[in-house]
Amino acid sequence: MMEDQLLKAVDAIHVATVFEDCVDQLAILGRIMPTSFEFRSDAAEMVRNEIDQLVEGQLHLEQRFQTAMEGKVEAQGGTKNTAKVKAAQQEVRQVGGDLKNSTHVFGRSLRQNPLTPDNIQKIQEDRGFVEAVMTRTMAELAQNRSFEALVEAVKAAKQRKASLQNTIQKEEDGRKRVKLLHKQIQDVRVEKESELQQRNEMISHLKDQLQEMKAKSNMEGKYIKKCAEVAVAQTQKRCMLSEKELKDEIEKLQNKIDEENRANAEIESYLRAHTADLTKKQEYWMEKFEKDKDAKQHELDVLKASKAKDLERLQELTKLYKEYEQVVVEDRIEKEKARRKLEQEAIELRACIKLQAWWRGVMVRKGFGPFAKKKKGKKGKKGKKGKKGK
């Protein structure tokens, strides 16, 4: 959850940065754009440059689309990696959408004249609208991490466009209705005037009918002749203009072909030189690879031999260590037994000494053995006996 929130915050910061850059670019574009290009001497050159840029962009997108289609075919036929196939399909869809949008923009640019004041004013209004919407969206992204302002602006633009279309439709219907009413009034007026004129001019019309027919025939002949001459002149003018345009187009295409041939020759020369350089580098690196591989193989063999010797030495040392360890353990056991024996003998010696001291004290106190009291003479003994008898 924390990672998702962090990713959303990073995405919001990135989108806010992109919006801020777009707002700055739109503001700068609004200040540097002129009101009209009609009276500039290089207006036609600007239009040609813009068309050249559109054509180059269209060609680049077509090449990208062709490359994406080839990659898709290779991904579907050469491998069964689903992720790679999906990536190729997604790339084809993305490039196809870009190509479709570019074609639409290219066609619209060819149909419209970008140098008129109306177009410049419309561009300024659209730029101001986009700048305001992106400014509000950027502020909302910075504060609330949402883009409701952008959604509302899109909805408002759609509603405004629908309302404008309804108004245009209503205006067209009203114009048709007014035109129809004007036509009806005109018809009624013409009908009434014609009736009045017919009544007033019937006699003169019948008298002058022959002269009018002759004059009309002459006038129609002259009119048809002039119309034919004008049509022929217009057709010749159009053919001349078309021929001039086709010549200019042929010259442009020839220049582009020359540029493409020159660029192709330079690219081929560069690729040949680069291929030769890469071939030399490949030979050098292959030779270096073989030498390094042999050296590393020799080092590996030496290390394997050293490892075998070290392993054998380790086994010997392990065996010797176990023997020494067994000797040390047995020595410690013997020492422990000797220590316990000495401690037991010391304890027994102290006990014997204490016992002898106690017995000697008892003998001294009781007068046993060599510590007994010396006996008195027999007289004394007898008297003692006599006393005992009594």
C-alpha positions in Angstrom: 0.0 0.0 0.0 2.8 2.4 0.8 4.5 1.6 -2.4 1.3 2.3 -4.4 0.9 5.6 -2.6 4.5 6.5 -3.3 4.1 5.6 -7.0 0.9 7.6 -7.2 2.7 10.6 -5.6 5.7 10.3 -8.0 3.3 10.0 -11.0 1.4 13.1 -9.8 4.6 15.1 -9.3 5.8 14.0 -12.8 2.4 15.0 -14.4 2.5 18.3 -12.5 6.0 19.0 -13.8 4.9 18.2 -17.4 1.8 20.5 -17.0 4.0 23.3 -15.6 6.3 23.0 -18.6 3.4 23.0 -21.0 1.8 26.1 -19.3 5.1 28.0 -19.6 5.5 27.0 -23.2 1.9 28.1 -24.0 2.5 31.4 -22.3 5.7 32.1 -24.2 4.0 31.0 -27.4 1.1 33.4 -26.8 3.5 36.3 -26.4 5.7 35.6 -29.4 2.9 34.7 -31.9 1.9 37.7 -34.3 -1.6 38.6 -35.2 -1.3 37.7 -38.8 1.3 36.6 -41.4 -0.5 37.7 -44.5 1.6 40.7 -45.3 5.0 39.2 -44.6 7.4 38.6 -47.5 8.4 35.1 -46.2 4.8 33.9 -45.6 4.9 31.4 -48.5 8.3 30.2 -47.3 6.9 29.6 -43.8 4.0 27.6 -45.3 6.4 25.5 -47.4 8.6 24.9 -44.3 5.5 23.9 -42.3 4.4 21.5 -45.1 7.9 20.0 -45.3 7.9 19.4 -41.6 4.5 17.8 -41.8 5.6 15.6 -44.7 8.8 14.6 -42.8 6.9 13.8 -39.7 4.4 11.7 -41.7 7.2 9.8 -43.4 8.9 9.2 -40.1 5.7 7.8 -38.6 5.1 5.6 -41.6 8.6 4.2 -41.2 8.0 3.6 -37.5 4.7 1.8 -38.3 6.4 -0.4 -40.9 9.2 -1.3 -38.4 6.6 -2.0 -35.7 4.7 -4.3 -38.1 7.9 -6.2 -39.0 8.7 -6.5 -35.3 5.2 -7.9 -34.7 5.5 -10.4 -37.5 8.9 -11.5 -36.2 7.6 -11.8 -32.6 4.6 -13.9 -33.7 6.5 -16.2 -36.0 10.0 -16.5 -34.4 9.1 -17.0 -30.6 6.3 -18.0 -28.4 7.0 -15.3 -25.8 3.5 -13.9 -24.9 4.9 -10.8 -23.3 7.0 -10.0 -26.3 4.1 -10.5 -28.7 1.9 -8.2 -26.5 4.5 -5.6 -26.4 4.8 -5.7 -30.2 1.0 -5.4 -30.6 0.9 -2.5 -28.2 3.6 -0.7 -30.1 1.8 -1.3 -33.4 -1.4 0.1 -31.9 0.4 3.1 -30.4 2.2 3.9 -33.7 -1.0 3.3 -35.7 -2.8 5.8 -33.5 0.0 8.4 -33.9 0.0 7.8 -37.6 -3.8 8.3 -37.8 -3.7 11.5 -35.8 -0.8 12.8 -37.9 -2.7 12.0 -41.1 -5.7 13.9 -39.8 -3.6 16.9 -38.8 -1.8 16.7 -42.1 -5.0 16.7 -44.1 -6.5 19.5 -42.0 -3.3 21.6 -42.4 -3.5 21.2 -46.2 -7.1 22.2 -46.3 -6.7 25.3 -44.1 -4.6 28.5 -44.7 -2.6 29.1 -41.4 -1.7 32.7 -42.4 -5.2 34.3 -42.0 -6.0 36.5 -39.0 -9.1 34.3 -38.2 -6.9 31.2 -37.8 -4.3 33.1 -35.7 -7.1 34.5 -33.4 -8.6 31.0 -33.1 -5.2 29.6 -32.3 -4.7 32.3 -29.6 -8.1 31.5 -28.1 -7.5 27.8 -28.1 -4.0 28.4 -26.6 -5.5 30.6 -23.8 -8.2 28.0 -23.1 -5.6 25.1 -22.9 -3.3 27.3 -20.7 -6.1 28.1 -18.3 -7.3 24.5 -18.1 -3.7 23.2 -17.6 -3.1 25.8 -14.9 -6.2 24.8 -12.9 -5.4 21.1 -13.4 -1.8 21.7 -12.2 -3.0 23.5 -9.1 -5.5 20.7 -8.4 -2.8 18.1 -8.8 -0.5 19.9 -6.4 -3.3 20.3 -3.8 -5.6 17.3 -4.1 -3.7 14.8 -6.3 -6.7 14.8 -8.7 -7.7 16.2 -12.1 -11.4 17.0 -11.8 -10.8 20.4 -13.3 -9.5 18.8 -16.5 -12.6 16.5 -16.7 -15.0 19.4 -16.1 -13.2 21.5 -18.7 -13.5 18.7 -21.2 -17.2 18.3 -20.4 -17.8 22.0 -20.6 -16.0 22.1 -24.0 -18.2 19.3 -25.3 -21.3 21.0 -24.0 -20.2 24.3 -25.5 -19.5 22.6 -28.8 -22.9 20.9 -28.8 -24.6 24.2 -27.9 -22.7 25.9 -30.7 -23.7 23.2 -33.2 -27.3 23.5 -32.1 -27.2 27.2 -32.5 -25.6 26.8 -36.0 -28.3 24.3 -36.9 -31.0 26.7 -35.7 -29.5 29.5 -37.6 -29.3 27.5 -40.7 -33.0 26.4 -40.3 -33.9 30.1 -39.7 -32.0 31.2 -42.8 -33.7 28.5 -44.9 -37.1 29.6 -43.5 -36.4 33.3 -44.1 -35.2 32.5 -47.6 -38.3 30.4 -48.3 -40.5 33.3 -47.1 -38.6 35.8 -49.2 -39.0 33.5 -52.1 -42.7 33.2 -51.6 -43.1 37.0 -51.2 -41.0 37.5 -54.3 -43.0 35.0 -56.2 -46.2 36.7 -55.2 -44.8 40.1 -56.1 -43.5 38.9 -59.4 -46.8 37.2 -60.1 -48.8 40.4 -59.4 -46.4 42.6 -61.3 -46.4 40.2 -64.2 -50.1 40.1 -64.3 -50.3 43.9 -64.2 -47.5 44.2 -66.8 -49.1 41.6 -69.0 -52.4 43.6 -68.9 -50.6 46.9 -69.6 -48.1 45.6 -72.3 -50.0 43.0 -74.1 -50.5 45.1 -77.2 -47.0 46.5 -77.4 -45.6 43.0 -76.7 -47.5 41.5 -79.6 -46.3 44.3 -81.9 -42.7 44.1 -80.9 -42.5 40.3 -80.7 -40.8 39.9 -84.0 -38.1 42.6 -83.3 -37.5 41.2 -79.9 -37.1 37.7 -81.2 -34.5 39.0 -83.7 -32.7 41.0 -81.1 -32.9 38.1 -78.7 -31.4 35.8 -81.3 -28.5 38.2 -82.0 -27.9 38.8 -78.3 -28.0 35.0 -77.6 -25.5 34.4 -80.4 -23.2 37.1 -79.1 -23.6 35.9 -75.5 -22.9 32.3 -76.4 -19.8 33.4 -78.4 -18.5 35.5 -75.5 -19.3 32.7 -73.0 -17.4 30.2 -75.2 -14.4 32.6 -75.5 -14.4 33.2 -71.8 -14.7 29.5 -71.1 -11.7 28.8 -73.4 -9.7 31.6 -71.8 -10.5 30.3 -68.3 -9.6 26.7 -69.3 -6.3 27.9 -70.7 -5.6 29.9 -67.6 -6.4 27.0 -65.3 -4.2 24.7 -67.4 -1.3 27.1 -67.2 -1.7 27.4 -63.5 -2.0 23.6 -63.1 1.1 23.1 -65.3 3.0 25.6 -63.3 2.0 24.0 -60.0 2.9 20.6 -61.4 6.3 21.9 -62.6 7.0 23.3 -59.1 5.9 20.1 -57.5 8.2 18.1 -59.9 11.1 20.4 -59.1 10.5 20.0 -55.3 10.3 16.2 -55.7 13.5 16.2 -57.8 15.2 18.2 -55.1 14.0 15.9 -52.4 15.1 12.9 -54.5 18.6 14.5 -54.9 18.7 15.1 -51.1 17.7 11.5 -50.4 20.3 10.2 -52.9 23.0 12.3 -51.3 21.9 11.3 -47.8 21.8 7.7 -48.9 25.3 7.8 -50.3 26.6 9.5 -47.2 24.9 6.9 -45.0 26.3 4.0 -47.1 29.8 5.4 -46.9 29.5 5.8 -43.2 28.1 2.4 -42.7 30.8 0.8 -44.9 33.5 2.6 -42.8 31.8 1.7 -39.6 31.4 -1.9 -40.7 35.1 -2.2 -41.5 36.0 -0.7 -38.2 33.6 -3.1 -36.4 35.1 -6.0 -38.3 38.6 -5.1 -37.2 37.4 -4.7 -33.6 35.7 -8.0 -33.8 38.8 -9.8 -35.0 40.8 -8.1 -32.3 38.4 -9.0 -29.6 38.0 -12.6 -30.9 41.8 -13.0 -30.8 41.9 -11.4 -27.3 39.1 -13.7 -26.3 41.0 -16.8 -27.3 44.1 -15.7 -25.5 42.2 -14.8 -22.4 40.3 -18.0 -22.5 43.6 -20.1 -22.8 45.1 -18.1 -19.9 42.1 -18.5 -17.7 41.9 -22.2 -18.6 45.6 -22.6 -17.6 44.9 -20.7 -14.3 41.8 -22.9 -13.7 43.9 -26.1 -14.2 46.6 -24.8 -11.9 43.9 -23.9 -9.3 42.3 -27.3 -9.7 45.7 -29.0 -9.1 46.4 -26.7 -6.1 43.0 -27.4 -4.8 43.6 -31.2 -5.0 46.9 -30.9 -3.2 45.4 -28.6 -0.5 42.5 -31.1 -0.1 44.9 -34.0 0.3 47.0 -31.9 2.8 43.8 -31.0 4.6 42.7 -34.6 4.9 46.2 -35.5 6.3 46.1 -32.6 8.8 42.5 -33.5 9.8 43.6 -37.1 10.5 46.7 -35.9 12.4 44.5 -33.4 14.4 42.1 -36.2 15.3 45.0 -38.4 16.6 46.5 -35.5 18.6 43.1 -34.7 19.9 42.6 -38.3 21.0 46.0 -38.2 22.8 45.2 -34.9 24.5 41.8 -36.2 25.7 43.4 -39.4 27.1 46.2 -37.4 28.7 43.6 -35.0 30.3 41.6 -38.1 31.5 44.7 -39.6 33.1 45.7 -36.2 34.7 42.1 -35.8 36.0 42.3 -39.3 37.5 45.7 -38.6 39.2 44.4 -35.2 40.5 41.3 -36.8 42.0 43.5 -39.6 43.5 45.8 -37.0 45.1 42.8 -35.0 46.4 41.3 -38.2 47.8 44.6 -39.1 49.5 45.0 -35.6 50.9 41.4 -35.8 52.3 42.1 -39.2 53.8 45.5 -37.9 55.3 43.7 -35.0 56.9 41.0 -37.2 58.2 43.6 -39.6 59.6 45.6 -36.7 61.2 42.4 -35.4 62.8 41.4 -38.8 64.0 44.9 -39.4 65.5 44.8 -36.0 67.1 41.3 -36.6 68.6 42.4 -40.1 69.8 45.6 -38.7 71.4 43.5 -36.0 73.1 41.2 -38.7 74.4 44.1 -40.7 75.7 45.6 -37.7 77.3 42.3 -36.7 79.0 41.4 -40.2 80.0 44.9 -41.3 80.9 45.1 -44.2 78.6 48.2 -45.9 77.5 51.5 -44.1 78.0 49.5 -41.1 79.4 48.1 -43.2 82.4 48.9 -42.1 86.0 51.7 -44.0 87.8 50.5 -46.7 90.4 51.2 -46.2 94.2 52.8 -48.9 96.4 51.1 -52.1 97.4 50.2 -50.7 100.8 48.3 -48.2 99.4 46.6 -50.6 97.2 45.6 -52.8 100.0 44.3 -50.0 102.0 42.4 -49.1 99.0 41.0 -52.5 98.7 40.1 -52.5 102.4 38.2 -49.4 102.0 36.5 -50.9 99.1 35.6 -53.9 101.2 34.1 -51.9 103.8 
